């Protein structure tokens, strides 16, 4: 099963970790640890998909792949 790619990085500006899902526009989360940011991003993903479905909006299929994986 293919799932959405999640970017996870530390933000000096926010002094914490940001997790975002490129395929789901504006879907991101914050945490004080990488684990917390990932946990919150998974909650945000579920909420994003539920909101799209309840409003009859399309849910994009997972497509994003970081450049590092496109070389192989």
N, CA, C and O of each residue as an XYZ file, in Angstrom:
288
protein
N       0.833     -1.183      0.000
C       0.000      0.000      0.000
C       0.876      1.245      0.000
O       1.835      1.346      0.765
N       0.544      2.158     -0.841
C       1.280      3.411     -0.940
C       0.654      4.430      0.011
O      -0.569      4.540      0.089
N       1.490      5.170      0.731
C       0.983      6.171      1.665
C       1.637      7.508      1.352
O       2.553      7.592      0.534
N       1.160      8.535      2.005
C       1.677      9.881      1.785
C       3.061     10.050      2.412
O       3.320      9.590      3.524
N       3.937     10.718      1.672
C       5.273     11.038      2.172
C       5.142     12.175      3.180
O       4.369     13.109      2.969
N       5.887     12.096      4.259
C       5.872     13.141      5.289
C       7.280     13.707      5.436
O       8.232     12.977      5.714
N       7.396     15.025      5.246
C       8.653     15.729      5.515
C       8.697     16.034      7.005
O       7.693     16.438      7.590
N       9.851     15.843      7.613
C      10.012     16.132      9.032
C      11.337     16.871      9.206
O      12.392     16.367      8.822
N      11.275     18.062      9.785
C      12.501     18.841      9.937
C      12.412     19.741     11.167
O      11.329     20.043     11.667
N      13.589     20.159     11.638
C      13.655     21.066     12.782
C      13.594     22.499     12.286
O      14.260     22.850     11.312
N      12.803     23.324     12.946
C      12.678     24.739     12.612
C      13.297     25.575     13.722
O      12.793     25.600     14.844
N      14.394     26.261     13.405
C      15.012     27.160     14.382
C      14.045     28.278     14.755
O      13.957     28.678     15.916
N      13.327     28.771     13.763
C      12.388     29.880     13.982
C      11.297     29.496     14.988
O      10.938     30.298     15.851
N      10.779     28.290     14.880
C       9.705     27.837     15.763
C      10.213     27.049     16.970
O       9.445     26.712     17.871
N      11.510     26.761     16.977
C      12.142     26.000     18.054
C      11.436     24.674     18.310
O      11.131     24.316     19.448
N      11.190     23.963     17.222
C      10.551     22.657     17.311
C      10.529     21.998     15.951
O      11.121     22.498     14.995
N       9.854     20.892     15.872
C       9.819     20.094     14.647
C       8.532     20.332     13.867
O       7.447     20.453     14.435
N       8.687     20.394     12.568
C       7.567     20.560     11.652
C       7.466     19.288     10.817
O       8.470     18.760     10.339
N       6.246     18.809     10.651
C       5.981     17.674      9.761
C       4.917     18.138      8.777
O       3.875     18.657      9.177
N       5.183     17.948      7.493
C       4.171     18.318      6.507
C       4.017     17.219      5.457
O       4.916     16.409      5.232
N       2.851     17.223      4.829
C       2.522     16.222      3.821
C       2.341     16.972      2.496
O       1.297     17.586      2.279
N       3.335     16.931      1.615
C       3.290     17.715      0.387
C       2.072     17.458     -0.508
O       1.586     18.380     -1.163
N       1.583     16.238     -0.542
C       0.437     15.924     -1.406
C      -0.875     16.513     -0.893
O      -1.827     16.648     -1.661
N      -0.941     16.862      0.382
C      -2.162     17.418      0.968
C      -1.891     18.883      1.301
O      -1.270     19.200      2.316
N      -2.363     19.759      0.437
C      -2.060     21.188      0.537
C      -2.360     21.732      1.935
O      -3.456     21.552      2.466
N      -1.377     22.392      2.511
C      -1.460     23.041      3.826
C      -1.634     22.058      4.985
O      -2.086     22.456      6.058
N      -1.291     20.804      4.795
C      -1.408     19.819      5.866
C      -0.052     19.709      6.559
O       0.898     19.154      6.007
N       0.024     20.248      7.780
C       1.280     20.211      8.521
C       0.989     20.195     10.012
O      -0.141     20.419     10.444
N       2.028     19.926     10.787
C       1.882     19.853     12.241
C       3.198     20.235     12.900
O       4.252     20.240     12.264
N       3.119     20.553     14.176
C       4.272     20.975     14.969
C       4.402     20.071     16.191
O       3.406     19.578     16.721
N       5.635     19.863     16.627
C       5.879     19.129     17.858
C       7.208     19.519     18.456
O       8.095     19.991     17.745
N       7.357     19.328     19.750
C       8.629     19.653     20.396
C       9.670     18.561     20.164
O      10.863     18.779     20.374
N       9.212     17.377     19.726
C      10.112     16.284     19.353
C       9.694     15.776     17.973
O       8.575     16.039     17.533
N      10.586     15.048     17.284
C      10.195     14.491     15.985
C       8.995     13.549     16.105
O       8.112     13.543     15.247
N       8.974     12.764     17.165
C       7.872     11.814     17.368
C       6.532     12.533     17.554
O       5.505     12.111     17.022
N       6.566     13.614     18.310
C       5.340     14.381     18.538
C       4.852     15.030     17.246
O       3.654     15.025     16.959
N       5.779     15.588     16.466
C       5.397     16.205     15.195
C       4.800     15.170     14.248
O       3.817     15.454     13.564
N       5.381     13.979     14.201
C       4.856     12.918     13.340
C       3.462     12.486     13.802
O       2.556     12.323     12.985
N       3.299     12.306     15.098
C       1.995     11.910     15.652
C       0.932     12.949     15.291
O      -0.175     12.591     14.891
N       1.260     14.212     15.430
C       0.314     15.285     15.113
C       0.046     15.364     13.602
O      -1.070     15.676     13.185
N       1.061     15.082     12.792
C       0.870     15.091     11.330
C      -0.089     13.982     10.903
O      -0.897     14.176      9.995
N      -0.002     12.834     11.547
C      -0.922     11.741     11.218
C      -2.359     12.103     11.602
O      -3.298     11.734     10.896
N      -2.535     12.816     12.709
C      -3.861     13.316     13.081
C      -4.353     14.325     12.047
O      -5.512     14.292     11.633
N      -3.453     15.226     11.635
C      -3.813     16.246     10.647
C      -4.187     15.605      9.312
O      -5.108     16.061      8.635
N      -3.470     14.546      8.938
C      -3.786     13.839      7.689
C      -5.198     13.273      7.744
O      -5.974     13.446      6.804
N      -5.529     12.606      8.826
C      -6.885     12.032      8.963
C      -7.943     13.136      8.899
O      -8.959     12.984      8.220
N      -7.707     14.238      9.599
C      -8.666     15.349      9.604
C      -8.786     15.973      8.215
O      -9.887     16.313      7.783
N      -7.662     16.125      7.513
C      -7.658     16.709      6.171
C      -8.505     15.855      5.237
O      -9.354     16.371      4.511
N      -8.269     14.554      5.259
C      -8.998     13.633      4.371
C     -10.481     13.596      4.727
O     -11.325     13.610      3.832
N     -10.811     13.550      6.008
C     -12.216     13.548      6.430
C     -12.918     14.828      5.987
O     -14.048     14.777      5.501
N     -12.259     15.977      6.148
C     -12.850     17.255      5.753
C     -13.070     17.314      4.241
O     -14.108     17.787      3.779
N     -12.098     16.837      3.480
C     -12.242     16.842      2.021
C     -13.425     15.974      1.600
O     -14.248     16.385      0.783
N     -13.500     14.785      2.161
C     -14.587     13.864      1.805
C     -15.951     14.423      2.199
O     -16.907     14.329      1.430
N     -16.043     15.001      3.390
C     -17.338     15.521      3.842
C     -17.786     16.743      3.037
O     -18.971     17.076      3.021
N     -16.844     17.408      2.373
C     -17.165     18.564      1.535
C     -17.132     18.231      0.048
O     -17.103     19.122     -0.801
N     -17.138     16.936     -0.254
C     -17.122     16.457     -1.648
C     -15.963     17.032     -2.461
O     -16.114     17.349     -3.640
N     -14.819     17.159     -1.820
C     -13.594     17.626     -2.480
C     -12.721     16.415     -2.790
O     -12.769     15.413     -2.076
N     -11.924     16.505     -3.853
C     -11.060     15.366     -4.188
C      -9.930     15.175     -3.181
O      -9.390     16.137     -2.635
N      -9.591     13.926     -2.953
C      -8.452     13.575     -2.108
C      -7.371     13.070     -3.059
O      -7.537     12.020     -3.681
N      -6.271     13.803     -3.179
C      -5.231     13.390     -4.123
C      -4.563     12.078     -3.719
O      -4.375     11.793     -2.536
N      -4.217     11.300     -4.717
C      -3.469     10.064     -4.461
C      -2.041     10.439     -4.076
O      -1.534     11.466     -4.527
N      -1.387      9.629     -3.255
C       0.012      9.902     -2.915
C       0.886      9.880     -4.169
O       0.881      8.902     -4.917
N       1.631     10.950     -4.393
C       2.499     11.021     -5.571
C       3.880     11.564     -5.264
O       4.843     11.217     -5.949
N       4.000     12.410     -4.248
C       5.263     13.087     -3.955
C       6.357     12.089     -3.629
O       6.168     11.170     -2.832
N       7.511     12.288     -4.262
C       8.711     11.517     -3.937
C       9.886     12.473     -3.898
O      10.111     13.195     -4.869
N      10.645     12.505     -2.810
C      11.807     13.376     -2.740
C      12.793     13.052     -3.865
O      12.864     11.915     -4.333
N      13.529     14.033     -4.277
C      14.475     13.881     -5.383
C      15.460     12.731     -5.145
O      15.850     12.051     -6.093
N      15.856     12.513     -3.918
C      16.832     11.464     -3.622
C      16.336     10.087     -4.070
O      17.137      9.237     -4.461
N      15.017      9.862     -4.014
C      14.453      8.572     -4.414
C      14.195      8.497     -5.919
O      13.988      7.410     -6.457
N      14.205      9.619     -6.585
C      13.943      9.640     -8.018
C      15.190      9.321     -8.837
O      15.089      9.064    -10.036
N      16.341      9.334     -8.217
C      17.608      9.049     -8.906
C      17.720      7.574     -9.245
O      18.204      7.209    -10.316
N      17.276      6.735     -8.338
C      17.422      5.273     -8.518
C      16.541      4.734     -9.611
O      16.554      3.532     -9.877
